[in-house]
Amino acid sequence: SKELTSIGYNLSHVGTKYLIDAIEISYCHNSNLTKNLNKNIYPLIAKRHTQTINNIKISINRATEAMYYNCHETILVDYFNLSTIQKPNIKTVIDTVTAKLIIN
């Protein structure tokens, strides 16, 4: 949660809660589950919250879109080590946050 709020995610957004679940799954399994989110991670979250995979995906995308527009550009560039300012994709967010958690 702390990592996500530091880059501008709103914890009250349901998509952020699903994203936290995705990061938790990725962190606990310490594998390449993020290679195919639709197959490996979204179904687990959907089952946990009795939602459809599509609802999970859309909610996380909306939360990420909101984060992108609310976060200061330099924070995005520094956190995700970007060369240009762009919205990070979900896989990048999950992998980056998971890697930072493993390091700490």
C-alpha positions in Angstrom: 0.0 0.0 0.0 2.8 2.4 0.9 4.5 1.9 -2.4 1.4 2.5 -4.4 0.4 5.7 -2.4 3.9 7.0 -2.9 3.3 7.1 -6.7 -0.2 8.4 -6.5 -2.6 5.5 -6.3 -5.8 6.2 -4.4 -6.3 3.4 -1.8 -10.1 4.0 -1.8 -10.3 3.0 -5.5 -11.4 -0.6 -5.9 -8.9 -1.1 -8.7 -6.1 -0.2 -6.3 -7.3 -2.9 -4.0 -7.2 -5.4 -6.8 -3.7 -4.2 -7.8 -2.6 -4.8 -4.2 -3.9 -8.3 -4.5 -2.0 -8.8 -7.8 1.3 -7.5 -6.2 0.7 -9.8 -3.2 0.2 -12.8 -5.5 3.3 -11.9 -7.5 5.4 -11.3 -4.4 4.3 -14.6 -2.6 4.8 -16.8 -5.7 8.0 -15.1 -6.7 7.6 -16.3 -10.3 6.8 -15.1 -13.7 3.1 -14.9 -13.2 3.0 -11.4 -14.7 3.9 -12.7 -18.1 0.2 -13.4 -18.6 -2.0 -11.4 -16.2 -5.2 -12.6 -17.9 -4.3 -16.2 -17.3 -2.3 -16.2 -14.1 -3.3 -13.4 -11.8 -6.6 -11.8 -12.8 -8.5 -15.2 -12.4 -7.2 -15.5 -8.8 -8.3 -12.0 -7.9 -11.6 -12.5 -9.6 -12.3 -15.6 -7.6 -11.2 -14.0 -4.4 -13.6 -11.1 -4.9 -16.4 -12.9 -6.9 -15.9 -10.7 -9.9 -15.2 -11.3 -13.6 -11.7 -11.2 -14.9 -12.8 -8.3 -17.2 -14.1 -6.3 -14.2 -10.7 -6.8 -12.4 -8.8 -5.7 -15.5 -10.9 -2.7 -16.1 -10.8 -1.6 -12.4 -7.0 -1.9 -12.3 -6.7 0.0 -15.5 -8.9 2.8 -14.2 -6.9 3.1 -11.0 -3.7 3.2 -13.0 -5.2 5.9 -15.3 -6.1 8.0 -12.3 -2.7 7.5 -10.8 -1.0 8.6 -14.0 -3.0 11.9 -14.2 -2.5 12.6 -10.5 1.1 11.7 -10.1 3.9 14.3 -10.7 5.9 13.5 -13.8 9.3 13.3 -12.1 7.9 10.8 -9.6 6.8 8.5 -12.4 10.0 8.8 -14.3 12.1 8.1 -11.2 10.0 5.3 -9.7 9.7 3.3 -13.0 13.0 4.3 -14.4 11.4 5.7 -17.6 13.2 7.6 -20.3 10.1 9.5 -21.3 6.9 10.3 -19.5 4.3 7.6 -20.2 1.6 5.7 -18.4 3.2 2.5 -17.1 1.3 -0.7 -18.0 -0.1 -2.9 -15.3 2.6 -5.5 -15.7 5.3 -2.9 -15.2 3.6 -1.6 -12.1 3.3 -5.0 -10.5 6.9 -6.0 -11.5 8.4 -2.8 -10.3 6.6 -2.7 -6.9 7.3 -6.4 -6.3 11.0 -5.9 -7.1 11.1 -2.9 -4.7 9.4 -5.0 -2.0 11.9 -7.9 -2.5 14.9 -5.5 -2.2 13.5 -4.0 1.0 
